[in-house]
Amino acid sequence: KAPFTYFGGKSRVAAAVCERFGAVQNFVDPFCGSLAVLLAVPADPDRIETVNDKDAFLANFWRATQAAPDEVAQWADWPISEPDLHARHAWLMGQRESFVPRIEGDPDFYDAKIAGWWVWGLCQWIGSGWCSGEGPWQAQDGALVREPSDSGRGINRKLPHLGDSGRGINRQLPH
C-alpha cells in the first residue's frame, strides 16, 4: 500500500491497472509518485522495475525511507498545524537550491529530515503544488511574505456583478 496520498496518484486504480496488464516482465512507471501501482503488483524477483519522477523531494523520500526509515518517521511525526505547515514549507523551499543538485548528482545522498518534513507537509497540503516553488509566498528574514510581483491578486475568477448600465446581473460563464 502506498505510504501517502499523492495529488494525481493512481492508488484508486492500481488494482485495475494490475488486472488489465497482468504479469509484465518490464514494469515502467514514468510518474511514480507514491508508487501505488508498483506496490499493488504481486512481487516478482525476475521482473525489471523502472520508476521515475522529476520531483527531487520525492526521490529523496524514497531514498531516505529505504536507508533510514526510523529517522524519516521521527521527522514526519508531528501534529497538524497551519503555522508549522507554512514554516516547514518555507524552510524546504530554502533548501531547494543546494538540495536538488545533491540529489541529482549523488545517487547515495539523502536527507531524512527533508524527507520527513516533506511527507508530513504533503499529507496536509490541499491540491497540487507542495514544494513546487511556484507559489507567491517566500521566506524572507525568517518571516513568510507574499511576493510583491503577485500584486495581491489571490484567486482570480469572474464574479457576477450588479449594475452595468441597467442591464441586470452580468457575468461571464466559465469555459
Salt bridges, closest charged atoms under 4 A:
ASP29 OD1 - LYS10 NZ 3.60
GLU49 OE2 - ARG47 NH2 2.98
GLU82 OE2 - HIS86 NE2 2.85
ASP150 OD2 - ARG146 NH2 2.57
ASP150 OD1 - ARG153 NH2 3.61
ASP164 OD2 - HIS161 NE2 3.92
ASP164 OD2 - ARG167 NH2 3.36
